[in-house]
Amino acid sequence: MALRRISKPQEAGECRILFISSTEEKHLKEILTALDDSGVLTVSDMPGFTRRGGMIQFVLEGDKVRFEINLASAESARLVLSSELLKVAASVKRNSGSGD
């Protein structure tokens, strides 16, 4: 495993997982568009991330970190998420279309 900081979304093509910092919220649409069909799993803790087309969003529930999944976004990137992962998610969005 290697951790890299990237400055352009196009540099993420060789990544398997991309964490998108909340500091990039203004550029989220551009980042997600650049990663279309790349097979990169997108993860963030920014509010509304899965609603806007991201795949996995970390959320706080009390003192626990949980996650929400946008299954439609993952499937459109040709990623298959395990049923075990889906079972433990706080919520799973199954329909397509981002709410930007």
The first five atom37 places (N, CA, C, CB, O) and aatype in JSON, in Angstrom:
{
  "aatype": [12, 0, 10, 1, 1, 9, 15, 11, 14, 5, 6, 0, 7, 6, 4, 1, 9, 10, 13, 9, 15, 15, 16, 6, 6, 11, 8, 10, 11, 6, 9, 10, 16, 0, 10, 3, 3, 15, 7, 19, 10, 16, 19, 15, 3, 12, 14, 7, 13, 16, 1, 1, 7, 7, 12, 9, 5, 13, 19, 10, 6, 7, 3, 11, 19, 1, 13, 6, 9, 2, 10, 0, 15, 0, 6, 15, 0, 1, 10, 19, 10, 15, 15, 6, 10, 10, 11, 19, 0, 0, 15, 19, 11, 1, 2, 15, 7, 15, 7, 3],
  "atom_mask": [
    [1, 1, 1, 1, 1],
    [1, 1, 1, 1, 1],
    [1, 1, 1, 1, 1],
    [1, 1, 1, 1, 1],
    [1, 1, 1, 1, 1],
    [1, 1, 1, 1, 1],
    [1, 1, 1, 1, 1],
    [1, 1, 1, 1, 1],
    [1, 1, 1, 1, 1],
    [1, 1, 1, 1, 1],
    [1, 1, 1, 1, 1],
    [1, 1, 1, 1, 1],
    [1, 1, 1, 0, 1],
    [1, 1, 1, 1, 1],
    [1, 1, 1, 1, 1],
    [1, 1, 1, 1, 1],
    [1, 1, 1, 1, 1],
    [1, 1, 1, 1, 1],
    [1, 1, 1, 1, 1],
    [1, 1, 1, 1, 1],
    [1, 1, 1, 1, 1],
    [1, 1, 1, 1, 1],
    [1, 1, 1, 1, 1],
    [1, 1, 1, 1, 1],
    [1, 1, 1, 1, 1],
    [1, 1, 1, 1, 1],
    [1, 1, 1, 1, 1],
    [1, 1, 1, 1, 1],
    [1, 1, 1, 1, 1],
    [1, 1, 1, 1, 1],
    [1, 1, 1, 1, 1],
    [1, 1, 1, 1, 1],
    [1, 1, 1, 1, 1],
    [1, 1, 1, 1, 1],
    [1, 1, 1, 1, 1],
    [1, 1, 1, 1, 1],
    [1, 1, 1, 1, 1],
    [1, 1, 1, 1, 1],
    [1, 1, 1, 0, 1],
    [1, 1, 1, 1, 1],
    [1, 1, 1, 1, 1],
    [1, 1, 1, 1, 1],
    [1, 1, 1, 1, 1],
    [1, 1, 1, 1, 1],
    [1, 1, 1, 1, 1],
    [1, 1, 1, 1, 1],
    [1, 1, 1, 1, 1],
    [1, 1, 1, 0, 1],
    [1, 1, 1, 1, 1],
    [1, 1, 1, 1, 1],
    [1, 1, 1, 1, 1],
    [1, 1, 1, 1, 1],
    [1, 1, 1, 0, 1],
    [1, 1, 1, 0, 1],
    [1, 1, 1, 1, 1],
    [1, 1, 1, 1, 1],
    [1, 1, 1, 1, 1],
    [1, 1, 1, 1, 1],
    [1, 1, 1, 1, 1],
    [1, 1, 1, 1, 1],
    [1, 1, 1, 1, 1],
    [1, 1, 1, 0, 1],
    [1, 1, 1, 1, 1],
    [1, 1, 1, 1, 1],
    [1, 1, 1, 1, 1],
    [1, 1, 1, 1, 1],
    [1, 1, 1, 1, 1],
    [1, 1, 1, 1, 1],
    [1, 1, 1, 1, 1],
    [1, 1, 1, 1, 1],
    [1, 1, 1, 1, 1],
    [1, 1, 1, 1, 1],
    [1, 1, 1, 1, 1],
    [1, 1, 1, 1, 1],
    [1, 1, 1, 1, 1],
    [1, 1, 1, 1, 1],
    [1, 1, 1, 1, 1],
    [1, 1, 1, 1, 1],
    [1, 1, 1, 1, 1],
    [1, 1, 1, 1, 1],
    [1, 1, 1, 1, 1],
    [1, 1, 1, 1, 1],
    [1, 1, 1, 1, 1],
    [1, 1, 1, 1, 1],
    [1, 1, 1, 1, 1],
    [1, 1, 1, 1, 1],
    [1, 1, 1, 1, 1],
    [1, 1, 1, 1, 1],
    [1, 1, 1, 1, 1],
    [1, 1, 1, 1, 1],
    [1, 1, 1, 1, 1],
    [1, 1, 1, 1, 1],
    [1, 1, 1, 1, 1],
    [1, 1, 1, 1, 1],
    [1, 1, 1, 1, 1],
    [1, 1, 1, 1, 1],
    [1, 1, 1, 0, 1],
    [1, 1, 1, 1, 1],
    [1, 1, 1, 0, 1],
    [1, 1, 1, 1, 1]
  ],
  "atom_positions": [
    [[0.85, -1.16, 0.0], [0.0, 0.0, 0.0], [0.9, 1.23, 0.0], [-0.96, -0.01, 1.21], [1.91, 1.29, 0.7]],
    [[0.5, 2.2, -0.78], [1.24, 3.46, -0.84], [0.25, 4.61, -0.73], [2.08, 3.57, -2.16], [-0.84, 4.55, -1.29]],
    [[0.63, 5.63, -0.02], [-0.19, 6.82, 0.15], [0.43, 7.93, -0.67], [-0.3, 7.22, 1.65], [1.61, 8.23, -0.54]],
    [[-0.39, 8.55, -1.52], [0.11, 9.65, -2.34], [-0.85, 10.82, -2.25], [0.29, 9.21, -3.82], [-2.07, 10.63, -2.15]],
    [[-0.32, 12.01, -2.29], [-1.14, 13.21, -2.39], [-1.11, 13.62, -3.85], [-0.61, 14.38, -1.44], [-0.05, 13.74, -4.45]],
    [[-2.3, 13.84, -4.42], [-2.34, 14.21, -5.82], [-2.93, 15.61, -5.95], [-3.18, 13.2, -6.64], [-3.71, 16.05, -5.11]],
    [[-2.53, 16.31, -7.01], [-3.01, 17.68, -7.19], [-4.06, 17.79, -8.3], [-1.85, 18.59, -7.49], [-4.8, 18.77, -8.35]],
    [[-4.13, 16.8, -9.19], [-5.1, 16.8, -10.28], [-5.84, 15.47, -10.29], [-4.4, 17.06, -11.66], [-5.23, 14.42, -10.07]],
    [[-7.14, 15.49, -10.54], [-7.91, 14.24, -10.56], [-7.38, 13.22, -11.56], [-9.34, 14.54, -10.87], [-7.5, 12.02, -11.34]],
    [[-6.8, 13.69, -12.64], [-6.28, 12.79, -13.67], [-5.13, 11.94, -13.13], [-5.83, 13.59, -14.89], [-4.85, 10.88, -13.68]],
    [[-4.47, 12.39, -12.08], [-3.37, 11.64, -11.48], [-3.86, 10.44, -10.66], [-2.54, 12.55, -10.59], [-3.06, 9.61, -10.24]],
    [[-5.15, 10.35, -10.44], [-5.72, 9.29, -9.61], [-6.0, 8.02, -10.4], [-6.99, 9.76, -8.96], [-6.45, 7.03, -9.82]],
    [[-5.76, 8.03, -11.69], [-6.08, 6.89, -12.54], [-5.45, 5.58, -12.11], [0.0, 0.0, 0.0], [-6.02, 4.52, -12.35]],
    [[-4.29, 5.62, -11.49], [-3.62, 4.4, -11.05], [-3.99, 4.02, -9.62], [-2.12, 4.57, -11.16], [-3.55, 2.99, -9.11]],
    [[-4.79, 4.85, -8.97], [-5.21, 4.56, -7.59], [-6.34, 3.55, -7.58], [-5.65, 5.86, -6.87], [-7.08, 3.43, -8.56]],
    [[-6.46, 2.83, -6.51], [-7.6, 1.94, -6.31], [-8.65, 2.64, -5.45], [-7.15, 0.6, -5.65], [-9.85, 2.47, -5.66]],
    [[-8.18, 3.43, -4.47], [-9.05, 4.17, -3.56], [-8.56, 5.6, -3.5], [-9.07, 3.52, -2.13], [-7.37, 5.85, -3.37]],
    [[-9.49, 6.55, -3.62], [-9.14, 7.96, -3.53], [-9.95, 8.61, -2.43], [-9.38, 8.68, -4.88], [-11.18, 8.65, -2.49]],
    [[-9.27, 9.12, -1.4], [-9.93, 9.89, -0.36], [-9.94, 11.34, -0.82], [-9.21, 9.74, 1.04], [-8.89, 11.91, -1.11]],
    [[-11.12, 11.93, -0.88], [-11.27, 13.31, -1.31], [-11.54, 14.16, -0.07], [-12.42, 13.47, -2.36], [-12.57, 14.02, 0.58]],
    [[-10.6, 15.04, 0.23], [-10.69, 15.9, 1.4], [-11.84, 16.89, 1.27], [-9.36, 16.63, 1.61], [-12.19, 17.3, 0.16]],
    [[-12.4, 17.27, 2.4], [-13.48, 18.26, 2.38], [-13.0, 19.62, 1.88], [-14.09, 18.41, 3.77], [-13.81, 20.46, 1.5]],
    [[-11.69, 19.84, 1.88], [-11.15, 21.09, 1.33], [-11.34, 21.16, -0.19], [-9.67, 21.23, 1.69], [-11.19, 22.22, -0.78]],
    [[-11.66, 20.03, -0.81], [-11.87, 19.97, -2.26], [-13.35, 20.03, -2.63], [-11.25, 18.7, -2.82], [-13.71, 19.74, -3.77]],
    [[-14.2, 20.41, -1.69], [-15.64, 20.4, -1.94], [-16.04, 21.25, -3.14], [-16.37, 20.88, -0.72], [-16.95, 20.87, -3.88]],
    [[-15.4, 22.37, -3.35], [-15.74, 23.23, -4.49], [-15.39, 22.57, -5.83], [-14.99, 24.57, -4.37], [-15.95, 22.93, -6.86]],
    [[-14.48, 21.6, -5.8], [-14.04, 20.94, -7.02], [-14.59, 19.51, -7.16], [-12.52, 20.9, -7.06], [-14.17, 18.77, -8.04]],
    [[-15.52, 19.14, -6.28], [-15.99, 17.76, -6.24], [-16.56, 17.29, -7.57], [-17.02, 17.6, -5.16], [-16.23, 16.2, -8.03]],
    [[-17.41, 18.09, -8.19], [-18.02, 17.67, -9.45], [-16.94, 17.41, -10.51], [-19.01, 18.75, -9.95], [-17.01, 16.42, -11.24]],
    [[-15.96, 18.29, -10.58], [-14.87, 18.14, -11.55], [-14.06, 16.86, -11.26], [-13.94, 19.38, -11.51], [-13.69, 16.13, -12.18]],
    [[-13.8, 16.6, -9.99], [-13.02, 15.42, -9.61], [-13.78, 14.15, -9.98], [-12.71, 15.44, -8.11], [-13.22, 13.24, -10.58]],
    [[-15.05, 14.09, -9.59], [-15.84, 12.89, -9.87], [-16.03, 12.67, -11.37], [-17.21, 12.98, -9.19], [-16.02, 11.53, -11.83]],
    [[-16.19, 13.74, -12.12], [-16.31, 13.63, -13.58], [-15.02, 13.08, -14.18], [-16.65, 14.99, -14.21], [-15.06, 12.23, -15.08]],
    [[-13.88, 13.55, -13.69], [-12.59, 13.08, -14.21], [-12.36, 11.6, -13.92], [-11.45, 13.91, -13.61], [-11.62, 10.93, -14.63]],
    [[-13.0, 11.1, -12.86], [-12.8, 9.71, -12.45], [-13.86, 8.77, -13.04], [-12.81, 9.61, -10.95], [-13.79, 7.56, -12.8]],
    [[-14.82, 9.3, -13.79], [-15.84, 8.44, -14.41], [-15.19, 7.3, -15.16], [-16.74, 9.26, -15.36], [-14.23, 7.51, -15.9]],
    [[-15.69, 6.11, -14.98], [-15.22, 4.91, -15.68], [-13.77, 4.55, -15.37], [-15.36, 5.1, -17.15], [-13.16, 3.78, -16.11]],
    [[-13.2, 5.08, -14.29], [-11.8, 4.78, -13.97], [-11.66, 3.57, -13.05], [-11.15, 5.99, -13.32], [-10.57, 3.0, -12.95]],
    [[-12.75, 3.17, -12.39], [-12.67, 2.05, -11.46], [-12.03, 2.42, -10.14], [0.0, 0.0, 0.0], [-11.61, 1.54, -9.39]],
    [[-11.97, 3.72, -9.83], [-11.4, 4.19, -8.57], [-12.52, 4.35, -7.55], [-10.63, 5.55, -8.76], [-13.53, 5.0, -7.83]],
    [[-12.36, 3.76, -6.38], [-13.32, 3.89, -5.29], [-13.12, 5.25, -4.64], [-13.17, 2.73, -4.25], [-12.03, 5.55, -4.16]],
    [[-14.18, 6.08, -4.62], [-14.07, 7.41, -4.03], [-14.64, 7.41, -2.62], [-14.79, 8.46, -4.9], [-15.72, 6.88, -2.37]],
    [[-13.89, 8.02, -1.69], [-14.22, 8.03, -0.28], [-14.02, 9.44, 0.26], [-13.37, 6.99, 0.52], [-13.07, 10.11, -0.13]],
    [[-14.9, 9.88, 1.15], [-14.74, 11.19, 1.76], [-15.53, 11.26, 3.06], [-15.19, 12.3, 0.8], [-16.34, 10.39, 3.38]],
    [[-15.27, 12.34, 3.8], [-16.06, 12.61, 4.99], [-16.84, 13.91, 4.83], [-15.17, 12.67, 6.23], [-17.43, 14.41, 5.79]],
    [[-16.85, 14.47, 3.61], [-17.57, 15.74, 3.41], [-19.07, 15.49, 3.38], [-17.11, 16.42, 2.09], [-19.53, 14.5, 2.82]],
    [[-19.83, 16.39, 3.99], [-21.29, 16.24, 4.01], [-21.85, 16.18, 2.59], [-21.93, 17.4, 4.78], [-21.42, 16.93, 1.71]],
    [[-22.81, 15.29, 2.38], [-23.48, 15.17, 1.09], [-22.66, 14.49, 0.01], [0.0, 0.0, 0.0], [-23.03, 14.54, -1.16]],
    [[-21.56, 13.86, 0.37], [-20.67, 13.26, -0.62], [-21.37, 12.2, -1.46], [-19.46, 12.66, 0.07], [-21.29, 12.24, -2.69]],
    [[-22.05, 11.26, -0.84], [-22.72, 10.2, -1.6], [-23.9, 10.75, -2.39], [-23.21, 9.08, -0.66], [-24.19, 10.26, -3.48]],
    [[-24.56, 11.74, -1.86], [-25.68, 12.37, -2.57], [-25.2, 13.04, -3.85], [-26.39, 13.39, -1.67], [-25.94, 13.13, -4.83]],
    [[-23.97, 13.53, -3.84], [-23.4, 14.24, -4.99], [-22.63, 13.33, -5.95], [-22.48, 15.34, -4.5], [-22.03, 13.82, -6.91]],
    [[-22.64, 12.02, -5.71], [-22.03, 11.09, -6.65], [-20.81, 10.36, -6.14], [0.0, 0.0, 0.0], [-20.27, 9.5, -6.84]],
    [[-20.35, 10.66, -4.92], [-19.26, 9.91, -4.31], [-19.74, 8.52, -3.91], [0.0, 0.0, 0.0], [-20.95, 8.29, -3.83]],
    [[-18.83, 7.62, -3.64], [-19.21, 6.22, -3.38], [-19.36, 5.89, -1.89], [-18.2, 5.3, -3.98], [-20.35, 5.28, -1.49]],
    [[-18.39, 6.28, -1.08], [-18.46, 5.98, 0.36], [-18.2, 7.26, 1.15], [-17.44, 4.88, 0.75], [-17.21, 7.95, 0.93]],
    [[-19.11, 7.55, 2.07], [-18.99, 8.75, 2.91], [-18.94, 8.32, 4.37], [-20.17, 9.74, 2.66], [-19.83, 7.62, 4.85]],
    [[-17.9, 8.75, 5.07], [-17.82, 8.51, 6.5], [-18.72, 9.51, 7.22], [-16.35, 8.62, 7.01], [-18.72, 10.69, 6.89]],
    [[-19.48, 9.02, 8.2], [-20.38, 9.87, 8.98], [-20.23, 9.52, 10.46], [-21.86, 9.71, 8.52], [-19.93, 8.38, 10.81]],
    [[-20.43, 10.51, 11.31], [-20.4, 10.28, 12.75], [-21.81, 10.01, 13.23], [-19.78, 11.48, 13.5], [-22.73, 10.77, 12.94]],
    [[-21.98, 8.95, 13.97], [-23.24, 8.63, 14.65], [-22.9, 8.48, 16.11], [-23.92, 7.32, 14.06], [-22.4, 7.44, 16.54]],
    [[-23.17, 9.52, 16.88], [-22.75, 9.53, 18.27], [-21.24, 9.58, 18.33], [0.0, 0.0, 0.0], [-20.62, 10.51, 17.8]],
    [[-20.64, 8.6, 18.98], [-19.17, 8.55, 19.06], [-18.58, 7.51, 18.11], [-18.73, 8.25, 20.5], [-17.42, 7.13, 18.25]],
    [[-19.38, 7.05, 17.16], [-18.92, 6.02, 16.22], [-18.83, 6.57, 14.8], [-19.87, 4.81, 16.24], [-19.64, 7.39, 14.38]],
    [[-17.82, 6.11, 14.08], [-17.69, 6.44, 12.66], [-18.38, 5.34, 11.87], [-16.18, 6.59, 12.23], [-18.03, 4.17, 11.98]],
    [[-19.36, 5.73, 11.08], [-20.09, 4.8, 10.22], [-19.87, 5.25, 8.79], [-21.61, 4.75, 10.57], [-19.1, 6.17, 8.54]],
    [[-20.54, 4.62, 7.85], [-20.39, 5.04, 6.47], [-21.67, 4.82, 5.7], [-19.24, 4.3, 5.81], [-22.46, 3.92, 5.99]],
    [[-21.85, 5.67, 4.7], [-22.96, 5.57, 3.76], [-22.38, 5.16, 2.42], [-23.76, 6.92, 3.65], [-21.23, 5.49, 2.11]],
    [[-23.16, 4.45, 1.62], [-22.69, 3.97, 0.32], [-23.65, 4.42, -0.77], [-22.57, 2.43, 0.32], [-24.86, 4.33, -0.63]],
    [[-23.08, 4.92, -1.86], [-23.83, 5.2, -3.08], [-23.52, 4.04, -4.03], [-23.45, 6.62, -3.71], [-22.54, 4.07, -4.77]],
    [[-24.36, 3.03, -3.99], [-24.14, 1.82, -4.77], [-24.21, 2.08, -6.27], [-25.17, 0.76, -4.39], [-23.47, 1.47, -7.04]],
    [[-25.08, 2.99, -6.68], [-25.19, 3.32, -8.11], [-23.87, 3.89, -8.64], [-26.34, 4.32, -8.34], [-23.46, 3.55, -9.75]],
    [[-23.22, 4.74, -7.87], [-21.94, 5.32, -8.31], [-20.87, 4.24, -8.41], [-21.48, 6.42, -7.34], [-20.08, 4.23, -9.36]],
    [[-20.83, 3.35, -7.44], [-19.85, 2.27, -7.47], [-20.09, 1.36, -8.68], [-19.9, 1.45, -6.16], [-19.14, 0.98, -9.37]],
    [[-21.34, 1.01, -8.92], [-21.65, 0.13, -10.05], [-21.35, 0.79, -11.38], [-23.11, -0.28, -10.0], [-20.92, 0.11, -12.32]],
    [[-21.57, 2.11, -11.5], [-21.27, 2.78, -12.76], [-19.77, 2.83, -13.03], [-21.85, 4.2, -12.76], [-19.34, 2.99, -14.18]],
    [[-18.95, 2.69, -11.97], [-17.49, 2.62, -12.13], [-17.03, 1.17, -12.26], [-16.78, 3.29, -10.94], [-15.84, 0.89, -12.22]],
    [[-18.0, 0.26, -12.43], [-17.72, -1.17, -12.57], [-17.08, -1.78, -11.33], [-16.82, -1.41, -13.77], [-16.26, -2.69, -11.42]],
    [[-17.45, -1.26, -10.16], [-16.94, -1.81, -8.9], [-18.04, -2.65, -8.27], [-16.48, -0.69, -7.92], [-19.22, -2.32, -8.37]],
    [[-17.65, -3.74, -7.64], [-18.59, -4.61, -6.94], [-18.27, -4.53, -5.46], [-18.51, -6.09, -7.46], [-17.16, -4.85, -5.03]],
    [[-19.25, -4.09, -4.67], [-19.06, -4.0, -3.22], [-19.67, -5.25, -2.59], [-19.71, -2.69, -2.64], [-20.75, -5.69, -2.98]],
    [[-18.97, -5.8, -1.63], [-19.43, -7.05, -1.02], [-20.73, -6.85, -0.25], [-18.35, -7.61, -0.09], [-21.0, -5.78, 0.28]],
    [[-21.53, -7.9, -0.21], [-22.79, -7.85, 0.52], [-22.53, -7.64, 2.01], [-23.6, -9.13, 0.3], [-23.35, -7.04, 2.7]],
    [[-21.4, -8.12, 2.51], [-21.05, -7.92, 3.92], [-20.81, -6.44, 4.21], [-19.8, -8.74, 4.29], [-21.2, -5.95, 5.27]],
    [[-20.16, -5.74, 3.3], [-19.94, -4.31, 3.45], [-21.27, -3.56, 3.42], [-18.99, -3.78, 2.35], [-21.5, -2.65, 4.22]],
    [[-22.14, -3.94, 2.5], [-23.44, -3.28, 2.38], [-24.28, -3.49, 3.64], [-24.19, -3.81, 1.16], [-25.04, -2.6, 4.03]],
    [[-24.16, -4.65, 4.26], [-24.93, -4.95, 5.47], [-24.58, -4.04, 6.64], [-24.71, -6.39, 5.88], [-25.45, -3.7, 7.44]],
    [[-23.33, -3.65, 6.75], [-22.9, -2.85, 7.91], [-22.92, -1.34, 7.64], [-21.51, -3.26, 8.33], [-22.6, -0.55, 8.52]],
    [[-23.3, -0.95, 6.43], [-23.38, 0.48, 6.12], [-24.55, 1.12, 6.86], [-23.53, 0.69, 4.59], [-25.57, 0.47, 7.09]],
    [[-24.39, 2.37, 7.23], [-25.47, 3.11, 7.88], [-26.63, 3.3, 6.9], [-24.97, 4.47, 8.4], [-27.79, 3.26, 7.31]],
    [[-26.32, 3.51, 5.62], [-27.34, 3.59, 4.59], [-26.72, 3.26, 3.24], [-28.0, 5.0, 4.56], [-25.52, 3.44, 3.02]],
    [[-27.56, 2.77, 2.33], [-27.13, 2.43, 0.98], [-28.08, 3.1, 0.0], [-27.08, 0.88, 0.76], [-29.28, 2.81, 0.0]],
    [[-27.54, 3.99, -0.84], [-28.32, 4.64, -1.9], [-28.19, 3.77, -3.14], [-27.83, 6.12, -2.16], [-27.08, 3.51, -3.61]],
    [[-29.31, 3.33, -3.66], [-29.28, 2.39, -4.79], [-29.65, 3.03, -6.12], [-30.22, 1.25, -4.52], [-29.35, 2.45, -7.17]],
    [[-30.28, 4.2, -6.13], [-30.67, 4.8, -7.41], [-29.58, 5.71, -7.92], [-31.99, 5.57, -7.27], [-28.75, 6.21, -7.16]],
    [[-29.6, 5.94, -9.24], [-28.54, 6.75, -9.86], [-28.95, 8.21, -9.87], [-28.26, 6.28, -11.31], [-30.07, 8.58, -9.51]],
    [[-27.99, 9.04, -10.28], [-28.23, 10.47, -10.38], [-27.69, 11.2, -9.19], [0.0, 0.0, 0.0], [-28.05, 10.9, -8.05]],
    [[-26.81, 12.18, -9.44], [-26.27, 12.96, -8.33], [-27.17, 14.15, -8.07], [-24.84, 13.42, -8.63], [-27.85, 14.64, -8.97]],
    [[-27.17, 14.6, -6.85], [-28.05, 15.69, -6.45], [-27.33, 17.02, -6.36], [0.0, 0.0, 0.0], [-27.62, 17.81, -5.46]],
    [[-26.42, 17.28, -7.26], [-25.64, 18.52, -7.21], [-26.47, 19.72, -7.42], [-24.56, 18.5, -8.22], [-25.96, 20.84, -7.41]]
  ]
}
